[in-house]
Each structure stands twice: as structure tokens, then as C-alpha cells.
Amino acid sequence: MSDDYRQLLDATIQHLEGLKSRGVRHVAVSPETLRALAQPVKAPISNSQPPITKAAPPVAQTTVPKVSPPVVAPVMEKSKIENRKSELGKVAAFAALRERAMACVKCPHLAASRKNVVFGVGNIDAQLMFVGEAPGADEDEQGEPFVGMAGQLLTKIIEAMGVKRSDVYIANILKCRPDTPGQTAGNRKPRPEEMETCIPYLHEQIDLIKPKVLVALGATAVEGLLGKTHGITKLRGQWQEYRGTPLMPTYHPAYLLRNQAMSEKRKVWEDMLQVMEKLEMPISTKQRNFFLKA
């Protein structure tokens, strides 16, 4: 074995040992390199002749470039795999939670009268989450929160903030419509014991989504989340905290449908401006001037 070949072999071994010490377990080697390595090294013909080292060049030309690329790749792939596992874990946990909620019969009177369990809708990675009180007739029919007239107004408010409805998450304290025996229309306020029974599902939703800001829509939602019954008029626009997350109480969209005064619309919009500032969202001059008198 020639000195040149030995030096090249020692350098290759040292390089591979270095890769191994950094956690690399596989390296790419081309078929041409393997064939070159399999060729026997020819001994010199005589002492007067220089050693033949023609087998060395293929190793030098192919082995070194092929070994170096995998050094970083395994680390990147591991990071991607871990992120993917985390994402799949969250999706699976949310799916399991939804399955439990859809089959819930803890309130027999509500389970008997409902058409659909209204679990929630939106982006499970949302930074912003809206919480209402309970499904109405339209929501019970379609199985999705805030799809009636109040829901359409909520969608307009969300879009005025510069985001889509699908970018946020929307849920209710109650997953079932409060029963209204003897009534053909209208809704009733959820009872305290009904909210207490159902709210663990909402707790899990919030814990999985981890929103940066919560918005409580209406007095009943504030009561269900915070246990405060001081009235939404006194609480709206004042930051609260729920399970470590900033919470903004504001009027329910249904209230704005009943009272369409520009001053009341402005109050809700001022609350949303605070939410946008908390989330560090861009706010245009036009947005700041919504519902202000000319």
C-alpha cells in the first residue's frame, strides 16, 4: 500500500469517525465509489520502479464529495419529524375531544331535545378565540356556532379586523341548545348547572388551541367564564384574565341587532381595536375611524 493511498485512507477513516461522533449513522456512497474501493491495490513491479497508485484517484474524486452532504440533513429531518409529531398529536387530541363531546349525554334533557352538538369551528392554532353562550335554533340545525343573523354580524366584525372567520376559533359555553319546552321559537339563557357541566369541554379546547386572546360575547359568556354577574355594560372594554389568557368582554352581536345605534357599534369596535393592539395586528386609519360620526 502506497503512502499516498494510506494517507487518503486514514483521512477518510478520520472523517467518518468524526461524523459518527456527531450522531450521523448513514452516509451516501455512490456505486462508482464502491467499485473503486473493491479494486485491489497493485504492488510495485520492482524496487527501481515507483509504486502504482492509479486506484487512488477514483477514491479521492468520489468519496469525499459524497460523504459530506448528509452531515446536516439528519438534524433537519429530526426537527421536521418532531414538529410533525406535535402537530399530529394536537389534531388527534382535538379529534378525541370532539368525539367525546358529540356523544355527551350528561344533560339528558338537552341531549333529548338537540339536533346537533355544536362543538366549535375554526383554526385550532388560532391566536384569537371567540366564546358565546349557547347555540340557537340555526346553530342546532347546522351543527356550527354563530351561523344565524348574529353569527353573520360576528363574521363581518372579524373580517373588519382584517382576518377571515377561518383564521379564528369560535365556540360556546354550552355545546347543546338549551331546550325550550312548550315554545316554538326563541332561546333561553343556559342555567348555571348546565354551564358548569359543559364548560370542561371548553377548557380543553382553550388548553389545546392556546389562543393569545379570548373574547367573551355577552353577559352569559362572561358569567360562564369568569363567574362575574356585574353586568356586561360595566365589564365590556376592560381586560380580564381567564386561565392565564387575556380576555376581552364585549357585547353579543345579537345585542347590536336589537340596538343598532352607531354609539353601541362603536363600543364593540373599540373593544376589537384593543384586541388587535394586544395581538400586535396592523390597524389602519380607516379601521380606527369605523363608526365615528362624520
VMD Tcl script that draws the C-alpha trace (Angstrom):
set ca {
  {0.00 0.00 0.00}
  {1.46 3.35 -1.05}
  {1.98 6.25 1.35}
  {-0.46 8.40 -0.65}
  {-3.14 5.74 -0.52}
  {-2.56 5.17 3.20}
  {-2.83 8.90 3.92}
  {-6.06 9.12 1.93}
  {-7.48 6.07 3.71}
  {-6.52 7.44 7.13}
  {-8.12 10.79 6.30}
  {-11.30 9.04 5.15}
  {-11.48 6.95 8.33}
  {-10.89 10.04 10.47}
  {-13.65 11.89 8.61}
  {-16.11 9.04 9.10}
  {-15.24 8.78 12.79}
  {-15.95 12.49 13.12}
  {-19.37 12.04 11.50}
  {-20.10 9.14 13.83}
  {-19.22 11.20 16.92}
  {-21.76 13.84 15.79}
  {-24.54 11.28 15.60}
  {-24.52 10.54 11.88}
  {-25.29 6.89 11.29}
  {-25.63 6.77 7.49}
  {-23.62 8.30 4.64}
  {-24.30 8.24 0.94}
  {-21.73 6.38 -1.18}
  {-22.12 6.09 -4.94}
  {-21.88 2.76 -6.80}
  {-18.78 4.06 -8.61}
  {-17.04 4.66 -5.28}
  {-17.87 1.16 -4.06}
  {-16.47 -0.38 -7.25}
  {-13.29 1.68 -6.90}
  {-12.86 0.62 -3.28}
  {-13.33 -3.03 -4.24}
  {-10.42 -2.97 -6.69}
  {-7.17 -4.47 -5.28}
  {-4.19 -2.21 -4.90}
  {-1.34 -3.33 -7.22}
  {2.08 -3.84 -5.69}
  {5.12 -2.20 -7.28}
  {6.94 -4.29 -10.02}
  {10.42 -3.70 -8.66}
  {12.37 -1.58 -6.22}
  {13.54 0.59 -9.09}
  {10.03 1.40 -10.20}
  {7.70 3.83 -8.38}
  {4.59 2.30 -6.81}
  {1.47 2.19 -8.87}
  {-1.22 4.39 -7.32}
  {-3.80 4.55 -10.12}
  {-6.54 3.20 -7.81}
  {-6.28 6.22 -5.52}
  {-7.72 8.98 -7.80}
  {-11.27 7.49 -8.04}
  {-11.46 7.40 -4.23}
  {-10.29 10.98 -3.92}
  {-12.69 12.16 -6.65}
  {-15.82 10.43 -5.41}
  {-15.61 9.54 -1.73}
  {-15.03 12.96 -0.16}
  {-17.83 14.87 -2.01}
  {-20.31 12.06 -1.36}
  {-19.65 11.84 2.39}
  {-20.09 15.48 3.38}
  {-23.73 16.30 2.32}
  {-25.53 14.11 4.91}
  {-23.88 15.87 7.89}
  {-26.67 18.49 8.32}
  {-29.59 16.62 6.75}
  {-30.31 14.18 9.63}
  {-30.63 17.08 12.11}
  {-33.10 18.93 9.89}
  {-35.16 15.83 9.27}
  {-35.34 15.07 13.00}
  {-36.64 18.58 13.68}
  {-39.30 18.23 11.00}
  {-40.35 14.85 12.33}
  {-40.70 16.21 15.88}
  {-42.78 19.16 14.65}
  {-44.95 16.82 12.63}
  {-45.46 14.56 15.65}
  {-46.52 17.58 17.72}
  {-48.99 18.70 15.05}
  {-50.45 15.22 14.69}
  {-50.70 14.89 18.46}
  {-52.72 18.11 18.70}
  {-55.01 17.12 15.84}
  {-55.58 13.69 17.38}
  {-56.29 15.19 20.82}
  {-58.77 17.64 19.32}
  {-60.47 14.88 17.37}
  {-60.78 12.75 20.51}
  {-62.22 15.71 22.43}
  {-64.74 16.36 19.68}
  {-65.77 12.70 19.66}
  {-66.42 12.77 23.42}
  {-68.42 15.99 23.18}
  {-70.52 14.73 20.28}
  {-71.56 11.68 22.30}
  {-72.16 13.56 25.58}
  {-75.44 12.92 27.41}
  {-74.51 14.47 30.78}
  {-77.55 16.75 30.49}
  {-80.30 14.28 29.48}
  {-82.89 16.99 28.82}
  {-80.55 18.79 26.39}
  {-79.38 15.57 24.72}
  {-83.02 14.59 24.16}
  {-84.02 17.88 22.53}
  {-80.93 18.71 20.45}
  {-80.50 18.06 16.76}
  {-76.73 18.51 16.78}
  {-73.92 19.00 19.26}
  {-72.34 22.35 18.35}
  {-68.71 21.65 19.19}
  {-66.91 24.64 17.68}
  {-65.36 25.75 14.41}
  {-62.19 27.38 13.14}
  {-58.42 27.17 13.26}
  {-57.12 25.04 16.15}
  {-53.89 27.09 16.02}
  {-55.76 30.40 16.20}
  {-54.35 33.33 18.15}
  {-57.87 34.69 18.70}
  {-60.85 32.77 20.10}
  {-64.46 33.97 20.47}
  {-66.73 32.42 23.11}
  {-70.50 32.76 23.10}
  {-73.12 31.39 25.47}
  {-75.05 28.62 23.68}
  {-76.30 27.53 20.24}
  {-79.56 28.89 18.90}
  {-82.01 27.26 16.52}
  {-79.87 27.86 13.41}
  {-76.76 26.56 15.13}
  {-78.59 23.49 16.42}
  {-79.83 22.82 12.89}
  {-76.42 23.19 11.20}
  {-74.13 21.99 13.99}
  {-71.92 25.11 13.79}
  {-71.75 28.10 16.16}
  {-72.78 31.61 15.10}
  {-74.38 30.90 11.73}
  {-77.64 32.82 12.24}
  {-78.08 36.58 11.93}
  {-75.91 37.24 14.99}
  {-73.27 34.91 13.56}
  {-73.30 36.74 10.24}
  {-72.70 40.00 12.08}
  {-69.84 38.40 14.04}
  {-68.29 37.30 10.74}
  {-68.44 40.90 9.47}
  {-66.74 42.12 12.67}
  {-63.99 39.52 12.26}
  {-63.46 40.47 8.62}
  {-63.36 44.18 9.55}
  {-60.41 43.29 11.80}
  {-58.56 42.14 8.69}
  {-58.79 38.37 9.20}
  {-61.06 35.60 7.97}
  {-63.56 33.66 10.03}
  {-61.50 30.53 9.35}
  {-58.44 32.21 10.94}
  {-60.05 32.38 14.41}
  {-61.80 29.80 16.58}
  {-65.44 30.13 17.69}
  {-67.12 28.12 20.45}
  {-69.81 28.36 23.12}
  {-70.07 27.70 26.84}
  {-72.79 25.14 26.07}
  {-72.42 22.66 23.22}
  {-76.16 21.94 23.07}
  {-79.06 24.33 22.51}
  {-80.94 24.97 25.78}
  {-84.27 23.19 25.50}
  {-87.39 25.35 25.25}
  {-90.33 23.04 26.08}
  {-93.66 24.47 25.01}
  {-92.01 27.14 22.84}
  {-91.95 27.12 19.06}
  {-89.34 29.88 18.79}
  {-86.84 31.83 20.85}
  {-83.99 30.85 23.12}
  {-83.43 30.70 26.85}
  {-80.39 31.50 28.96}
  {-78.29 28.49 29.99}
  {-78.68 27.52 33.63}
  {-75.61 27.68 35.94}
  {-75.59 23.91 36.43}
  {-75.71 23.37 32.66}
  {-72.74 25.67 32.13}
  {-70.83 24.00 34.96}
  {-71.43 20.57 33.42}
  {-70.42 21.56 29.89}
  {-67.57 24.02 30.41}
  {-64.83 21.35 30.87}
  {-65.08 20.76 27.10}
  {-64.37 24.45 26.54}
  {-61.48 24.30 29.00}
  {-59.89 21.54 26.93}
  {-60.46 23.46 23.70}
  {-58.72 26.52 25.12}
  {-55.86 24.43 26.53}
  {-55.27 22.76 23.15}
  {-55.67 25.88 20.99}
  {-53.68 28.13 23.35}
  {-55.06 31.40 21.93}
  {-53.27 34.62 22.78}
  {-56.59 36.45 23.33}
  {-60.13 35.39 24.26}
  {-63.24 37.45 23.51}
  {-66.35 36.77 25.61}
  {-69.51 37.65 23.69}
  {-72.26 38.83 26.02}
  {-73.09 38.72 29.71}
  {-73.79 35.00 29.86}
  {-70.44 34.11 28.33}
  {-68.70 36.39 30.83}
  {-70.66 34.81 33.68}
  {-69.81 31.31 32.49}
  {-66.11 32.07 32.10}
  {-65.43 34.45 34.98}
  {-68.35 33.82 37.31}
  {-68.99 37.57 37.36}
  {-72.54 38.89 37.23}
  {-71.77 42.61 37.42}
  {-73.32 43.19 34.01}
  {-71.71 43.37 30.62}
  {-72.12 47.17 30.50}
  {-69.61 47.59 33.34}
  {-67.23 44.87 32.22}
  {-67.03 45.42 28.47}
  {-63.83 47.03 27.26}
  {-61.98 46.10 30.46}
  {-59.29 43.43 30.15}
  {-59.83 40.35 32.32}
  {-57.87 37.11 32.58}
  {-59.11 33.57 32.12}
  {-56.86 30.58 32.86}
  {-53.82 32.75 32.16}
  {-55.17 34.17 28.87}
  {-56.15 37.83 28.37}
  {-59.94 38.07 27.94}
  {-61.93 40.95 26.48}
  {-65.64 41.09 27.39}
  {-67.86 42.76 24.81}
  {-71.49 42.89 23.74}
  {-73.04 39.90 22.00}
  {-73.70 40.52 18.29}
  {-77.40 39.82 18.96}
  {-77.44 42.96 21.13}
  {-76.24 45.03 18.18}
  {-79.05 43.60 16.07}
  {-81.54 44.84 18.67}
  {-79.81 48.16 19.26}
  {-78.24 49.43 16.07}
  {-77.21 52.83 17.40}
  {-73.87 53.96 15.98}
  {-72.60 54.60 19.53}
  {-73.17 50.94 20.53}
  {-71.47 49.63 17.40}
  {-68.54 51.90 18.17}
  {-68.22 50.45 21.68}
  {-67.87 46.93 20.32}
  {-65.42 48.13 17.71}
  {-63.30 49.90 20.34}
  {-63.12 46.56 22.17}
  {-61.94 44.91 18.95}
  {-59.32 47.61 18.45}
  {-57.94 46.73 21.88}
  {-57.85 43.08 20.86}
  {-56.00 43.95 17.65}
  {-53.47 46.00 19.59}
  {-52.94 43.15 22.06}
  {-52.27 40.80 19.13}
  {-49.99 43.41 17.51}
  {-52.14 43.42 14.38}
  {-51.79 46.32 11.92}
  {-54.53 48.93 12.32}
  {-55.26 51.38 9.52}
  {-56.63 54.90 9.91}
  {-59.82 53.69 8.25}
  {-60.23 50.94 10.84}
  {-59.65 53.35 13.72}
  {-62.40 55.62 12.38}
  {-65.10 52.95 11.94}
  {-68.48 54.03 13.40}
  {-67.31 57.51 14.30}
  {-69.58 60.41 13.41}
  {-68.50 62.38 10.38}
}
mol new
graphics top color blue
foreach p $ca { graphics top sphere $p radius 0.5 }
foreach p [lrange $ca 0 end-1] q [lrange $ca 1 end] { graphics top cylinder $p $q radius 0.2 }
display resetview
